[in-house]
């Protein structure tokens, strides 16, 4: 009886020593959200968005302001229009160092999707419009590139445990808990994810985007295209 008790105690202790990260991750159905770009399907919008992208790359808000609607929405409760957008993103006090430029440039690089049947609205990024409804938008995100590395720990020096193309992953932990790192000139953090194959690891924040993350909505008013919303959340 004594031997059985000791053996049972050793077994219990061995389970308690298993690291939390090694716990089995529940698998989910694999889904690749292949990029689209409807901006090329409207000549007038194509010309407009190239001007918009050029102003963003140059961090030229004077030029960009002419391409934004005066009543642009920046939160779901906002009523201040472009003045509120400028204040929120610190474009009045420290415009060159505003996070606005990085966030806008990132979503514009992903491609757009028509946002209404009349095709008078386009949304960046495309995944905001076409993200599959059977994946909870609060729990899942999409990788936004080919051969995106999933690493064992939150560091570019950590071993790669999986490489994925435009796949949906489950976000397991906020990036706020990891340290910032600069990779290929881009500052970012590491997001803990679970993959459809059941693996748990980290993805650099620049290559992952939530369907309820920042998005830009463009609308054709009369004859001109303008930015009418730059918001995040649900």
Buried (B, 14 or more C-beta within 10 A) or exposed (E): EEEEEEEEEEEEEEEEEEEEEEEEBEEBEEBEBEBBBBBEEBEEBEEBBEBBBEBBEEBEBEBBBEBBBEBBBBBEEBEBBBEBBBEBBEBEEEBEEBEBBBBBEBBBEBBBBBBEEEEBBBBBBBBBBBBBEEBEBEEBBBBBBEEBBBBBBBBEEBEEBBEBEBBBBBBBBEBEEBEEBEEEEEEBBBBBBBBBBEBBBBBBBBBBBBBBBBBBBBBBEEEEBBBBBBBBEE
